Every structure is written in structure tokens, then in C-alpha cells.
Amino acid sequence: TIEAEGLGVPLIGFSAAPWTLMYYMVGGSSKKNTDVGMKWLKQHPKEAQKLLDILTDVVIDYLDEQVKAGVHMVQVFEAMCEHI
């Protein structure tokens, strides 16, 4: 438990979701650049699917390692969900 570990507060792990990571990778990390992400997605649908599949596996592995390292909970944030 948190008390037994002497922490006083929970340790929270986090990651961006695959969709957000894809947008950040192809268009930059700003909502101002969402048009770049949408354009890339429409022009490269097969590559986008492959990238999303890879990012999904990476996020799962990343969060799993955080749990193994002792986090009490994980948070996945999706900053680009309005474009899904």
C-alpha cells in the first residue's frame, strides 16, 4: 500500500495515447498543427494504421514497465481525441 511504502501519495504513471503520439510525430505537438496530422492520415492510410499499431504496442509495453516499477495507477491522455 501507499502507506506501507511511506509515500503518502500515489505514484502515477502516464503516457500519451497512440493517436496523440501519431499526431505529435507527423505534425508537431500542438493543436495548431492538427491539419498536418489529418492530411498525413488521409494521404497515408496504410502507413498510419501501421504506425498506430506500433504505437499501441509501445504504449502498452511502456505502461506495463511503469506498473512493474511500482506505480499505483496509470493515466493515458488523448489530446487529439476530437479527430478520432
C-alpha positions as semicolon CSV with decimal commas, in nm:
position;residue;x (nm);y (nm);z (nm)
1;T;0,000;0,000;0,000
2;I;0,096;0,364;-0,032
3;E;0,124;0,399;0,346
4;A;0,345;0,089;0,375
5;E;0,575;0,236;0,111
6;G;0,599;0,559;0,309
7;L;0,493;0,772;0,013
8;G;0,184;0,948;0,142
9;V;0,054;0,994;-0,213
10;P;0,008;0,755;-0,502
11;L;0,271;0,729;-0,772
12;I;0,103;0,784;-1,108
13;G;0,247;0,666;-1,437
14;F;0,130;0,812;-1,764
15;S;0,161;0,805;-2,139
16;A;0,010;0,975;-2,437
17;A;-0,230;0,754;-2,630
18;P;-0,127;0,619;-2,971
19;W;-0,346;0,865;-3,163
20;T;-0,189;1,166;-2,988
21;L;0,160;1,026;-3,037
22;M;0,095;0,981;-3,409
23;Y;-0,021;1,342;-3,440
24;Y;0,282;1,465;-3,248
25;M;0,513;1,260;-3,469
26;V;0,376;1,376;-3,804
27;G;0,252;1,725;-3,723
28;G;0,425;1,853;-3,414
29;S;0,299;1,870;-3,059
30;S;0,048;2,146;-3,096
31;K;-0,322;2,156;-3,165
32;K;-0,234;2,433;-3,408
33;N;-0,080;2,166;-3,634
34;T;-0,373;1,923;-3,643
35;D;-0,425;1,989;-4,013
36;V;-0,082;1,836;-4,080
37;G;-0,180;1,521;-3,891
38;M;-0,515;1,494;-4,071
39;K;-0,351;1,547;-4,410
40;W;-0,088;1,279;-4,341
41;L;-0,353;1,038;-4,217
42;K;-0,563;1,083;-4,532
43;Q;-0,265;1,064;-4,769
44;H;-0,105;0,763;-4,599
45;P;-0,382;0,545;-4,452
46;K;-0,185;0,218;-4,461
47;E;0,121;0,377;-4,305
48;A;-0,098;0,549;-4,045
49;Q;-0,255;0,217;-3,947
50;K;0,087;0,053;-3,922
51;L;0,219;0,341;-3,711
52;L;-0,086;0,329;-3,483
53;D;-0,041;-0,048;-3,439
54;I;0,325;0,000;-3,346
55;L;0,246;0,288;-3,111
56;T;-0,027;0,084;-2,942
57;D;0,222;-0,193;-2,866
58;V;0,480;0,059;-2,744
59;V;0,232;0,234;-2,513
60;I;0,118;-0,098;-2,367
61;D;0,478;-0,206;-2,304
62;Y;0,569;0,136;-2,162
63;L;0,278;0,137;-1,919
64;D;0,346;-0,225;-1,824
65;E;0,703;-0,135;-1,731
66;Q;0,575;0,155;-1,522
67;V;0,347;-0,084;-1,333
68;K;0,636;-0,326;-1,282
69;A;0,842;-0,033;-1,148
70;G;0,580;0,032;-0,882
71;V;0,328;0,291;-0,997
72;H;-0,008;0,264;-0,824
73;M;-0,210;0,370;-1,127
74;V;-0,158;0,478;-1,486
75;Q;-0,315;0,753;-1,690
76;V;-0,340;0,760;-2,068
77;F;-0,407;1,102;-2,213
78;E;-0,560;1,159;-2,552
79;A;-0,508;1,520;-2,654
80;M;-0,630;1,470;-3,012
81;C;-0,949;1,275;-2,943
82;E;-1,169;1,518;-3,132
83;H;-1,003;1,394;-3,452
84;I;-1,070;1,024;-3,397
